[in-house]
């Protein structure tokens, strides 16, 4: 009985309202810091613990709402809890990464290069670790908009990397990596990050590609959480429509 009373007090509507206000103000403050500084601040251990406790509270609230047949509220709370749990899984992967099992890094290649090494830093000089497969760049392509002026270099329309992936004990396969179209290999998402121009060993200008590798075990959980939020919003709208047709107020 005491535990039930305690949960009712902790998970009450007034506490939830003040918590939402506090989190909204915190989000605004983090936005002012910028993405990099905000990410570094959120990755601190006390903040990770706080997010975990908040996810647990949302999961308990969602479960209670489900038993009370408030399906829309249950999906809202459970979806938020699953999103936070997925984000925590990604942060834990970053904190526990090793050179034998890295979680993120960059790889710069020119046509014909093959590597399994990931780097970081402004000039990609710090070795992060090795991925359990090799990447060979077959062709890096830069597509530009049409230009009517021969002396004017048109803006870049799209750039992509055609690579050959070779995993252990598996046949090789070809992937065409473009912006917002990553390749997925052995749990790693390989993104087309950027490109630039350099010189080869003979002093000839060449283009190089920069690929970003990221291993995020909680990504599918985040997608699932957003799916639950969508279902909750749909359920809430359907319930309000049904109540309004019956002359009742939606609450």
Secondary structure by P-SEA (a helix, b strand, c coil): caaaaaaaaaacaaaaaaaaaaaaaaaaaaaaacaaaaaaaaacaaaaaaaaaaaaaaaaaaaaaaaacaaaaaaaaaaaaaaaaaaaaaaaaaaaccccccccbbbbbcccccccbbbbccccccccccccccccccbbbbbbcccccccccccccccccbbbbbcccccccccccccccccccccbbbcccccccccccccccbbbbbbbbbbbcaaaaaaaaaaaaaaaaaaaaaaaaaaaaaccccc
